[in-house]
Amino acid sequence: MSTIPPVPGPLPEEVAALLRAVVEALDIPAPATVGDAERFRAVLDERAMRVVVTLTTVLDGPTGIGAAKWAAAYLRKKLAEHPPTGYRAWDDQPRPDGEAAR
């Protein structure tokens, strides 16, 4: 088994921004009911596909920090064009005390 050497110092901000965009793409609210699960899976599948396309473009394209910066902006733009909608989210359900869930 190979070991990965530790990365010296913090991640470059452009790489961290790309990783945050990936988390933003995949960390969507859970479905409220079983009936919402099918649409939730479709939304998550589409967002995962956008992540794969973006990361593949970075890995197969020109190297350098500029590629990570461009990819983060591109992914965020695509996510904004296709928000995770079309299903009721668990967070949208009211609590017994009448407050919205967090």
Secondary structure as GFF3:
##gff-version 3
##sequence-region A 1 102
A	DSSP	alpha_helix	13	26	.	.	.	ID=ss1
A	DSSP	alpha_helix	34	60	.	.	.	ID=ss2
A	DSSP	alpha_helix	65	81	.	.	.	ID=ss3
A	DSSP	three_ten_helix	90	92	.	.	.	ID=ss4
###
